[in-house]
Amino acid sequence: MQLMKLRKLIKDYLKKAKLMQLSTSVNNQPWTCSVWFASDEELNIYWFSSTTRRHSKEVMRNPKVGGAIVLPHTPADKPRGLQFQGIAEQVKSKREIAKASLLFISRIFTKKQIIDFMKLRDNPHSFYRLKPTLFVLFDAVNFPNQSRQEYKI
C-alpha cells in the first residue's frame, strides 16, 4: 500500500513540475543543467535538447545520470522535492519520438516548435529518455515522521 501511495505521489509531482535539473558526469567531472521535461505512465522522464549541448554529449558517453525536481515553495512551507537516478539515452525510433512529442505538445512546446528545433542544421535537437532506477521523494507534507522515501524501480 505504501509503495502504491509513493508511486502516485511521484507521478503527481512529475505532472505538476516542468523543469528539472539534470546531472551528468564524464571523466569524474560532474555537470548540472536545467531542462524542460515530461514524463510517461511508467515514470520515464523525457527532455528535448540540442545534440550539441554538453549534457547531450555526456549522456552519449556515460548514460548514468541523476537529477532533481522541486516545485516552487517558500521557506515557510514544508519541504518537498524529488531526486532520481537512472539510465539516459537519445530517443531515435520514430515511434518513441512520436510518443515523446505527444508528451511535450501543449505541456512545453507546440508541434511546430518541436519540428522546427529538430530541423535546425547548426543546432539540431533531439529527445532523450531517462529510465529511472531510483526515486527519492523528500516530502514533509505527506510523510511528516519520515520525510525521505525511496522508490526503487
Summary of the structure (lengths in Angstrom):
residues: 153
radius of gyration: 16.0
end to end distance: 15.7
largest distance: 52.7
contacts: 444
relative contact order: 0.20
helix: 28%
strand: 42%
